[in-house]
Amino acid sequence: MTSVRQISDRLAIPVIVAPMFLVSTPAMVIAACREGLMGSFPAHGTRSTDVFESWLVEIEARMRQLEDEGSRPAPFAVNLVVHESNARFKGDLDLCVKHRVPVVLSSKSAPGEVVARVHDYGGVVFHDIASQRHAHKALEAGVDGLIAVTGGAGGHTGTLNPFALLNEVRRLFDGPVVLAGGMTTGRDVLAAQAMGADFAYFGTRFIATQESSASDGQKQMILESNASDIFFSAAVDGAPANWLTKSLLAAGADLDVLRTTLPGKIVASDQTRKRWKDIWTAGHGVGNIDDLPSTQALCLRLKQEYTQARLAFGQRLAGTGASG
């Protein structure tokens, strides 16, 4: 079985490019993995199981090509929504098993079946959690790691402060933890490690890249927004999420109504695609995004920032006498 340590050893920096609905693309995944960051995409973000499999085939072929050329790409990951609203779950899981996807990122429900089948072929499962209760259930299901989704994360999100949630998780679990929420720089990756996380989850920063399939309007709105332009609501598609306020207003949403509307039933991804194609998500990190680089250029930047942050922080600790 592939160990989390083996996966970590394939990463240039401990970053997972988060799976993003209607944003992630094979080109983004491949570019990230080539630079030593774990690329990922959501299975339900493809239009059909046939398209999902074609993406897997394309990514696998490029990974083999990179290895043949002497590169050592990071492993890739696929997000599976384990929820009754996802009619494709069974078929998508079958394809993950068929293609032996190295890392599966499960979300929205107890991942017991996912864990059993992925472990059978030697894969690894990380599961989204937003509270200690979620963490208990995921660990009972036998997951290999937890993704702590905290307040400020883009898309479907948690609400807890990252210090609070991470500390609660660490009281339960000493294994791999991924921290998600508002991070945009290599310095943030180091900060996540200092807090006790093993990996950092980057989503919103990668929406504003050339390989992203987000619309030009969404990318431009991210460039023009800051953290106060993010609106939290569970009333849009039934699950708690952070949205770009300007996109809600442009779609005719009444923010006062959304603030007081109770969440409804979680909407399936195919319905979400049709109903909310012009309502866009983003996290609190938007205020630190002001360009649209290629995925490769952004990965190179993050690696450089991370290296510089480690050096500077080591010098800072040495200067205060805190290093020993």
ABEGO torsion letter per residue (X at the ends): XBBAAAAAAABABBBBBBBBBGABBAAAAAAAAAAGBBBBBBAAABABAAAAAAAAAAAAAAAAAAAAAGBBBBBBBBBBBBBAABAAAAAAAAAAAAAGBABBBBBGBBAAAAAAAAAAAGBBBBBBBABAAAAAAAAAAGBABBBBBBBGBBEBBBABBAAAAAAAAAAABABBBBBBGGBABAAAAAAAAAAGBABBBBAAAAABBAABABBAAAAAAAAABBAAABBBBAAAAGBBBBBBAAAAAAAGBBAAAAAABBBBBBBBAAAAAAAAAABBBBBAAAAABABBBBAAAAAAAAAAAAAAAAAAAAAAAAAAGAAX
